[in-house]
Amino acid sequence: MAKDLIARTWRVGTLTANHIDEVASALGVPPSRLVDYLLRLALLEVERGKWKVRRKPVRYAIDEDDLT
């Protein structure tokens, strides 16, 4: 099946990346295909209102590094 693909760089935690690799390996699929599939599922659930993405308003933070 031909699909339009685009390369993106997303930052994920080390544990998440390792988990993706483990699950993809266990399923015998490329990690990128697994990530695409899981993201599409998650986005549908958010759009349908089944999953809520909790947010907190944060616009600025104080950089206290110069106090040391």
C-alpha positions in Angstrom: 0.0 0.0 0.0 1.5 3.3 -1.1 1.2 6.2 1.4 2.3 9.7 1.4 5.0 9.9 4.1 6.8 12.8 5.6 9.9 12.7 7.9 9.5 14.4 11.2 11.6 14.7 14.3 9.6 14.4 17.5 11.2 14.3 20.9 10.2 11.4 23.1 11.7 10.1 26.3 14.2 7.3 26.3 11.8 4.9 27.9 9.1 5.7 25.4 11.6 5.2 22.5 12.8 1.9 23.9 9.2 0.7 24.5 8.3 1.5 20.9 11.3 -0.5 19.7 10.4 -3.4 21.9 6.7 -3.5 20.8 7.6 -3.0 17.1 10.1 -5.9 17.3 7.6 -8.2 19.1 5.0 -7.4 16.4 7.6 -7.7 13.6 6.8 -4.3 12.2 9.0 -1.2 11.6 8.9 1.3 14.5 7.8 4.1 12.2 4.8 2.2 11.1 3.8 1.4 14.7 4.2 5.0 15.7 2.1 6.2 12.8 -0.6 3.7 13.7 -0.6 4.5 17.4 -0.6 8.2 16.8 -3.6 8.0 14.4 -5.5 5.9 17.0 -4.7 8.4 19.8 -5.6 11.4 17.7 -9.0 9.9 16.9 -9.7 9.2 20.5 -8.8 12.8 21.4 -11.0 14.1 18.6 -13.9 11.9 19.7 -13.6 13.2 23.2 -12.8 9.8 24.7 -9.3 10.9 25.7 -8.7 14.2 27.4 -5.3 15.9 27.2 -4.8 17.7 30.5 -3.1 21.1 30.2 -2.0 23.8 32.5 -1.4 27.4 31.5 2.3 28.2 31.6 3.6 31.1 29.5 6.7 32.2 31.3 9.0 30.7 33.9 11.7 32.4 36.0 15.2 31.2 35.2 16.8 30.9 38.6 20.2 29.6 37.3 21.9 32.9 37.9 21.2 32.8 41.6 23.8 30.1 42.2 
